[in-house]
Amino acid sequence: MYGIYLIAALIVSGGAIAFIGDRLGTKIGKKRLSIFGLRPRHTSNVITVITGILITGLTIGLLSLASKEVRTALFGLDELNASLETARRELSMTSEELASIRSEYDRASADLAKSREDIEQLEAEQVELKEESERLKEGNRTLELTNARLIEDNDQLVVDNDRLAASNDQLAADNDRLTASNDDLSAENDRLNEDNATLAEDNKTLEERTERLRSGLTAIREGDIIFRAGEVLASGVIEGHRASEAIVNDIDALAEHASANVSARSGQEESVWIYQPELREAVDRIANSNGDVVLRITAAGNLMRGEPVRTSLELFDNDKIFDADEFIIAQVYEITDGNAAEDIVRDFLSEVNHAAVSRGVLPDPIRGTVGVMEGTQFYQVVEAISKLKGPIMLTAYAREQTTAMGPLRLSVKLEHPKD
């Protein structure tokens, strides 16, 4: 607002001076006045110049009186420039100091961040150290308890050591007595050695007699053997996982059946003998079995008529081997001579036998057979083959469900390319 007033005053004062100068110049021109000996026209020009100078001077004077900034601009510009230059240098120094301070601040911030990380790490290590201290304290308590127990054990060992020392003295006395007894036994051993020499001579004589008896017994056995070694005297299926008493009863019943078979073949009353440890082992195995078990009572050796019937027990799991109508084996043959038909059928039955045994059907220990084919079917197949020439295929099926106990009842099918 002050500037507006100042400009208005300058306009008014300038206008007034110009007006006065103009009026003064006009009057001087009309009166044809002369200043300093100048012509009137030149005098009028001088008045006009003086008026302009007064306007400019008055303007500058008023501005100088009214504004400190104008006075400074007119009379203190060099000082102002020097001050500005000094201010610029100070500002530059201040900027450099600010940059340095900022750099220091950044370094301080980085150091602070690192210090915080170090503090966090130290705090984590402190937590770990506290946990380790707790563990060490717990371990120390455990060691103290262990040490206390060891002290108790040591005290007990001292007592036991004293007791052992007393026992050692007693053993030393017993050893002295045993030494004396050993001397007596040595003398007795010498006497026994003499008796042993006598017994050795008697044993040699008995061996000669035994050899003569064995030769005679062999000759007798070769002439009247009723059962060969390994031959089945009786067999049956016994249910497993039962009480031992029930299993023993079943084995006794099977043993009676074996005795009846032996008696029937020998023509006189016979009874089988089962080795008791073997019997107990068989009973335990059957009792621990979850399924049925096949038990065979076999001859332990060649049995002579009138001799004790010594037996062995054979145990097998009675698993299901074949379902009814299950395929067993197929075999292709080339027929060149009808007279060989029976040999072909017997060879095929032998192959069936091997296949069934490999699947788990128990064979006869003497004959080694497992398959049973009805005689009627056997001769029907033989007759059918005898009428054919060229390749044929025989296929065997299980007629009914068959377990390991057997027997395997067969159904044989004949196929020919012309059929």
Secondary structure as GFF3:
##gff-version 3
##sequence-region A 1 419
A	DSSP	alpha_helix	2	31	.	.	.	ID=ss1
A	DSSP	alpha_helix	40	66	.	.	.	ID=ss2
A	DSSP	alpha_helix	68	75	.	.	.	ID=ss3
A	DSSP	alpha_helix	77	223	.	.	.	ID=ss4
A	DSSP	beta_strand	225	227	.	.	.	ID=ss5
A	DSSP	beta_strand	232	238	.	.	.	ID=ss6
A	DSSP	alpha_helix	244	266	.	.	.	ID=ss7
A	DSSP	beta_strand	272	273	.	.	.	ID=ss8
A	DSSP	alpha_helix	276	287	.	.	.	ID=ss9
A	DSSP	beta_strand	293	299	.	.	.	ID=ss10
A	DSSP	beta_strand	303	304	.	.	.	ID=ss11
A	DSSP	beta_strand	309	317	.	.	.	ID=ss12
A	DSSP	beta_strand	320	322	.	.	.	ID=ss13
A	DSSP	beta_strand	327	335	.	.	.	ID=ss14
A	DSSP	three_ten_helix	338	340	.	.	.	ID=ss15
A	DSSP	alpha_helix	341	359	.	.	.	ID=ss16
A	DSSP	beta_strand	371	372	.	.	.	ID=ss17
A	DSSP	alpha_helix	375	386	.	.	.	ID=ss18
A	DSSP	beta_strand	390	398	.	.	.	ID=ss19
A	DSSP	beta_strand	402	403	.	.	.	ID=ss20
A	DSSP	beta_strand	408	415	.	.	.	ID=ss21
###
